[in-house]
């Protein structure tokens, strides 16, 4: 479970506003300085030194980034992969809530922002934490050198060592839950219990979905949504069978990380995944190993995000249409998953994902 492919909800609560501010301002990038300022806004009420940074003359740093921000640092490849995947997801999620015409190009993330997230992930692994919390990201921001965040701290006049000690005394995980969208999807579709208010609000939609697509349609909806999300995290323009395989494994991974018991039908699907050797943590490690030199070359580079969200390839769309028909006729999620994995394209994707690296 220590792949740490997920962050806490509170980390997302800092990354998302930073991205939206950049988007609304028409800027082309989001840097470490943007992240630090949003941490100051979020946590400044509890940390006086962060309030001091926010009160200082920050106008010169809003939207700024040094040309060499984040360059030259050594970043562990798995941490770099996780950071870049998470930031792609933030951009996609954030752009979905932008009001008005979508920009032709979404703001990218500077190399400094990528490296800070990667360093936070490495720090969390060293401390044996189950996911990346906001404290670790803030510590990585404050400890970084040659970044806009570092310059912002220096300009504010705040004692960096004192601030690091103050942040270090914070409890890990200011949020109690990891960022796990599949869990939210299962709650919306009625497969996980939620509080009474949320259940009443979602009930009409759930009932309509069950009437149209069958009572088991929610699990397939979650699989489809998660496949799109995996394509986003990989930086792919299209949803391929590889992303369906990753999605099926990721749903169970997110439930385990959230310490939520698996619903019966998902529990019945586990033998299928185990039969193919599909552990999400293992798949991610293999993806990183497969990327190898390509990921290493991009580790210190800025991250650009395409404005168009990924769409299902024609073969994937056909496969999902067939699966929806089976569900409407009463097929269970394990039966649908087994049929999906039996398709030649899925078998090829599984073979590639699980292949031993030379």
C-alpha positions as CSV (number, residue, x, y, z in Angstrom):
1,X,0.0,0.0,0.0
2,X,3.0,2.3,0.2
3,X,3.1,3.2,-3.5
4,X,1.6,6.6,-2.3
5,X,-0.1,7.2,-5.6
6,X,-2.6,9.4,-3.8
7,X,-2.5,12.5,-1.8
8,X,-4.8,13.7,1.0
9,X,-7.9,15.7,0.3
10,X,-6.3,18.8,1.8
11,X,-3.4,18.7,-0.6
12,X,-5.9,18.8,-3.4
13,X,-7.6,21.7,-1.6
14,X,-4.4,23.7,-2.1
15,X,-3.4,22.6,-5.6
16,X,-6.8,23.2,-7.1
17,X,-7.2,26.8,-6.0
18,X,-3.7,27.6,-7.2
19,X,-4.5,26.2,-10.6
20,X,-7.9,28.0,-10.8
21,X,-6.3,31.3,-9.9
22,X,-3.8,30.9,-12.7
23,X,-6.5,29.9,-15.2
24,X,-8.7,32.9,-14.3
25,X,-5.8,35.2,-14.6
26,X,-4.9,33.9,-18.1
27,X,-1.5,32.8,-17.0
28,X,0.5,30.0,-18.7
29,X,2.0,28.3,-15.7
30,X,1.5,27.5,-12.0
31,X,4.6,27.5,-9.9
32,X,5.9,26.7,-6.4
33,X,5.2,30.3,-5.4
34,X,1.6,29.9,-6.2
35,X,1.4,26.7,-4.1
36,X,3.1,28.4,-1.2
37,X,0.7,31.4,-1.3
38,X,-2.3,29.1,-1.2
39,X,-0.8,27.2,1.7
40,X,-0.5,30.6,3.5
41,X,-4.1,31.3,2.8
42,X,-5.3,27.9,4.0
43,X,-3.1,27.4,7.1
44,X,-2.1,31.0,8.0
45,X,-4.8,31.0,10.7
46,X,-2.8,28.5,12.7
47,X,0.7,29.4,11.7
48,X,1.6,33.1,12.3
49,X,4.8,33.0,10.2
50,X,2.7,31.9,7.1
51,X,0.5,34.9,7.7
52,X,3.7,37.1,7.6
53,X,4.6,35.7,4.2
54,X,1.1,36.5,2.9
55,X,1.2,40.0,4.3
56,X,4.6,40.7,2.7
57,X,4.9,42.4,-0.7
58,X,4.0,39.4,-2.9
59,X,2.9,41.2,-6.0
60,X,6.2,40.6,-7.8
61,X,5.8,36.9,-7.2
62,X,2.2,36.2,-8.3
63,X,2.4,34.1,-11.4
64,X,6.2,34.4,-11.5
65,X,8.6,31.5,-11.8
66,X,12.4,31.4,-12.2
67,X,13.6,30.1,-15.5
68,X,15.7,27.5,-13.7
69,X,13.0,26.7,-11.1
70,X,13.4,23.0,-10.1
71,X,16.1,22.3,-12.6
72,X,19.1,20.3,-11.6
73,X,17.6,18.5,-8.7
74,X,17.6,14.7,-8.4
75,X,14.2,13.2,-8.1
76,X,13.4,9.5,-7.5
77,X,11.5,8.3,-10.6
78,X,8.5,6.8,-8.9
79,X,8.0,10.1,-7.0
80,X,8.4,12.1,-10.2
81,X,5.7,9.9,-11.9
82,X,3.3,10.3,-9.0
83,X,3.8,14.0,-8.9
84,X,3.2,14.5,-12.6
85,X,0.2,12.2,-12.6
86,X,-1.4,14.1,-9.7
87,X,-0.8,17.5,-11.3
88,X,-2.4,16.3,-14.6
89,X,-5.4,15.2,-12.6
90,X,-5.6,18.6,-10.7
91,X,-5.6,20.4,-14.1
92,X,-8.3,18.2,-15.5
93,X,-10.5,18.5,-12.4
94,X,-9.9,22.2,-12.1
95,X,-10.7,22.9,-15.7
96,X,-14.0,21.1,-15.4
97,X,-15.2,23.8,-12.9
98,X,-14.0,26.9,-14.8
99,X,-16.8,29.3,-15.7
100,X,-17.0,30.6,-19.3
101,X,-15.1,29.6,-22.4
102,X,-12.4,27.0,-21.9
103,X,-8.9,28.2,-22.6
104,X,-7.2,26.7,-25.7
105,X,-4.2,25.8,-23.5
106,X,-4.5,25.0,-19.8
107,X,-1.8,26.5,-17.4
108,X,1.1,24.1,-17.1
109,X,3.1,23.3,-14.0
110,X,6.6,24.6,-13.6
111,X,9.5,22.2,-13.0
112,X,9.7,23.6,-9.5
113,X,6.1,22.7,-8.7
114,X,6.6,19.2,-10.0
115,X,9.8,18.7,-8.0
116,X,8.2,20.0,-4.8
117,X,5.4,17.4,-5.1
118,X,7.9,14.7,-5.9
119,X,10.0,15.6,-2.9
120,X,7.0,15.6,-0.7
121,X,6.2,12.1,-1.8
122,X,9.7,10.9,-1.1
123,X,9.6,12.5,2.3
124,X,6.3,10.8,3.1
125,X,7.8,7.4,2.1
126,X,10.7,7.9,4.3
127,X,8.4,8.6,7.2
128,X,6.3,5.6,6.6
129,X,3.1,7.6,5.9
130,X,0.3,6.0,3.8
131,X,-0.2,9.0,1.6
132,X,1.1,12.5,1.0
133,X,-0.2,15.0,3.4
134,X,-0.3,18.8,3.3
135,X,2.4,19.1,6.0
136,X,4.8,17.2,3.8
137,X,4.1,19.4,0.7
138,X,4.6,22.5,2.8
139,X,7.8,21.2,4.2
140,X,9.0,20.4,0.7
141,X,8.1,23.9,-0.4
142,X,10.0,25.6,2.4
143,X,13.0,23.3,2.0
144,X,13.3,23.9,-1.7
145,X,16.2,25.9,-3.1
146,X,16.3,28.0,-6.3
147,X,12.5,28.1,-6.6
148,X,10.0,30.9,-6.6
149,X,8.7,29.7,-3.2
150,X,12.2,29.9,-1.8
151,X,12.6,33.5,-3.1
152,X,9.2,34.4,-1.7
153,X,10.2,33.2,1.8
154,X,13.4,35.2,1.6
155,X,11.7,38.3,0.4
156,X,9.2,38.1,3.3
157,X,12.0,38.2,5.9
158,X,10.5,35.2,7.7
159,X,13.1,33.0,9.5
160,X,13.0,29.8,7.3
161,X,14.4,27.6,10.1
162,X,11.8,28.8,12.6
163,X,9.0,28.3,10.1
164,X,10.2,24.8,9.2
165,X,10.2,23.9,13.0
166,X,6.7,25.4,13.3
167,X,5.4,23.3,10.3
168,X,7.2,20.2,11.5
169,X,5.2,20.3,14.8
170,X,1.9,20.0,12.8
171,X,0.3,16.6,12.9
172,X,0.6,14.7,9.6
173,X,-2.6,14.6,7.5
174,X,-4.6,17.6,8.3
175,X,-7.3,15.7,6.3
176,X,-8.5,12.3,7.4
177,X,-9.0,10.8,3.9
178,X,-7.0,10.3,0.8
179,X,-8.0,11.6,-2.6
180,X,-10.0,8.7,-3.9
181,X,-12.5,9.6,-6.6
182,X,-13.6,6.0,-7.2
183,X,-14.9,6.0,-3.6
184,X,-17.0,9.1,-4.3
185,X,-18.3,7.5,-7.5
186,X,-19.4,4.3,-5.6
187,X,-21.1,6.5,-3.0
188,X,-23.0,8.5,-5.7
189,X,-24.2,5.3,-7.4
190,X,-25.4,3.8,-4.2
191,X,-22.8,1.0,-3.7
192,X,-21.3,2.5,-0.6
193,X,-23.2,3.9,2.4
194,X,-23.1,7.6,3.0
195,X,-24.7,10.0,5.4
196,X,-28.4,10.3,5.3
197,X,-28.5,13.8,3.8
198,X,-26.2,12.8,0.9
199,X,-28.2,9.6,0.4
200,X,-31.5,11.5,0.1
201,X,-30.0,14.0,-2.3
202,X,-28.5,11.3,-4.5
203,X,-31.5,8.9,-4.3
204,X,-33.5,10.3,-7.3
205,X,-30.4,10.1,-9.6
206,X,-29.6,6.6,-8.4
207,X,-33.1,5.3,-8.9
208,X,-33.3,6.8,-12.4
209,X,-29.9,5.3,-13.3
210,X,-31.0,1.8,-12.1
211,X,-34.2,2.0,-14.0
212,X,-32.5,3.0,-17.3
213,X,-29.3,0.9,-17.1
214,X,-30.0,-1.7,-14.4
215,X,-29.3,-1.9,-10.7
216,X,-25.7,-2.9,-11.3
217,X,-24.9,0.0,-13.7
218,X,-23.2,2.0,-11.0
219,X,-20.1,-0.2,-10.8
220,X,-19.7,0.0,-14.6
221,X,-20.0,3.8,-14.4
222,X,-17.3,3.9,-11.7
223,X,-15.1,1.7,-13.9
224,X,-15.6,4.0,-16.9
225,X,-15.0,7.2,-14.9
226,X,-11.8,5.7,-13.4
227,X,-10.6,4.6,-16.8
228,X,-10.8,8.2,-18.0
229,X,-9.0,9.3,-14.8
230,X,-6.2,6.9,-15.4
231,X,-5.8,8.2,-19.0
232,X,-5.6,11.8,-17.5
233,X,-2.9,10.7,-15.1
234,X,-0.9,9.0,-17.8
235,X,-1.2,12.1,-20.0
236,X,-2.9,10.1,-22.8
237,X,-5.2,11.8,-25.3
238,X,-7.4,8.7,-25.5
239,X,-8.8,6.1,-23.1
240,X,-7.3,2.8,-24.1
241,X,-7.7,-0.8,-22.8
242,X,-4.6,-0.2,-20.6
243,X,-6.6,2.4,-18.7
244,X,-9.5,0.0,-18.1
245,X,-7.1,-2.5,-16.6
246,X,-5.5,0.1,-14.4
247,X,-9.0,1.4,-13.4
248,X,-10.2,-2.0,-12.3
249,X,-7.2,-2.5,-10.0
250,X,-7.3,1.2,-8.8
251,X,-10.9,1.0,-7.6
252,X,-9.9,-1.8,-5.1
253,X,-6.7,0.1,-4.2
254,X,-8.6,3.2,-3.3
255,X,-11.1,1.4,-1.1
256,X,-8.2,-0.3,0.8
257,X,-6.4,3.0,1.1
258,X,-9.6,4.6,2.5
259,X,-10.1,1.6,4.8
260,X,-13.5,0.9,3.4
261,X,-14.8,-2.7,3.1
262,X,-15.3,-3.8,-0.5
263,X,-19.0,-4.2,-1.6
264,X,-19.8,-7.8,-2.3
265,X,-19.7,-7.5,-6.2
266,X,-16.3,-5.8,-6.0
267,X,-15.0,-8.4,-3.6
268,X,-16.1,-11.1,-6.0
269,X,-14.1,-9.4,-8.8
270,X,-10.8,-9.6,-6.8
271,X,-10.1,-13.3,-7.9
272,X,-10.3,-12.1,-11.5
273,X,-7.7,-9.4,-10.9
274,X,-5.5,-11.8,-8.8
275,X,-5.7,-14.4,-11.6
276,X,-4.1,-11.9,-14.0
277,X,-1.6,-10.7,-11.4
278,X,-3.1,-7.2,-11.4
279,X,-2.1,-5.3,-8.2
280,X,-2.4,-1.5,-8.7
281,X,0.8,-0.8,-6.7
282,X,2.7,-3.3,-8.8
283,X,1.3,-2.0,-12.1
284,X,2.4,1.5,-11.2
285,X,6.0,0.4,-10.4
286,X,6.1,-1.5,-13.7
287,X,4.8,1.5,-15.6
288,X,7.6,3.6,-14.1
289,X,10.2,1.0,-14.9
290,X,8.8,0.7,-18.5
291,X,9.0,4.5,-18.9
292,X,12.6,4.4,-17.6
293,X,14.9,6.9,-19.4
294,X,11.9,8.8,-20.9
295,X,10.6,9.6,-17.4
296,X,14.1,10.4,-16.2
297,X,14.6,12.9,-19.0
298,X,11.3,14.7,-18.2
299,X,11.7,14.6,-14.4
300,X,13.1,18.1,-14.3
301,X,10.9,19.7,-17.0
302,X,7.8,21.7,-16.8
303,X,4.5,19.9,-17.3
304,X,2.1,21.0,-20.0
305,X,-1.5,19.8,-20.0
306,X,-3.7,19.4,-23.1
307,X,-7.0,21.4,-23.0
308,X,-9.0,18.6,-24.5
309,X,-10.0,15.8,-22.0
310,X,-9.2,12.3,-23.1
311,X,-12.0,10.4,-25.0
312,X,-12.6,6.7,-25.3
313,X,-11.0,5.2,-28.4
314,X,-13.5,3.6,-30.8
315,X,-12.6,0.1,-29.6
316,X,-13.0,1.0,-25.9
317,X,-16.3,2.8,-26.6
318,X,-17.6,-0.3,-28.3
319,X,-16.5,-2.5,-25.5
320,X,-18.2,-0.3,-22.9
321,X,-21.4,-0.2,-25.0
322,X,-21.5,-4.0,-25.0
323,X,-20.8,-4.0,-21.3
324,X,-23.7,-1.7,-20.6
325,X,-26.0,-4.0,-22.6
326,X,-24.9,-7.0,-20.6
327,X,-25.5,-5.1,-17.3
328,X,-29.0,-4.0,-18.5
329,X,-29.7,-7.8,-19.0
330,X,-28.6,-8.6,-15.5
331,X,-24.9,-9.4,-15.8
332,X,-22.8,-8.9,-12.7
333,X,-19.8,-6.7,-12.5
334,X,-17.4,-9.7,-12.2
335,X,-19.0,-11.2,-15.3
336,X,-18.6,-8.0,-17.2
337,X,-15.0,-7.6,-16.0
338,X,-14.2,-11.1,-17.1
339,X,-15.6,-10.5,-20.5
340,X,-13.7,-7.2,-20.9
341,X,-10.4,-8.9,-19.9
342,X,-11.1,-11.7,-22.4
343,X,-11.0,-9.3,-25.3
344,X,-7.8,-9.5,-27.4
345,X,-7.1,-5.8,-26.8
346,X,-7.4,-6.2,-23.1
347,X,-5.2,-9.3,-23.1
348,X,-2.6,-7.4,-25.0
349,X,-2.7,-4.5,-22.5
350,X,-2.5,-6.9,-19.5
351,X,0.5,-8.7,-21.1
352,X,2.3,-5.3,-21.6
353,X,1.5,-4.0,-18.2
354,X,2.6,-7.2,-16.4
355,X,5.6,-8.0,-18.5
356,X,8.9,-8.3,-16.7
357,X,11.4,-5.5,-17.6
358,X,14.6,-6.5,-19.2
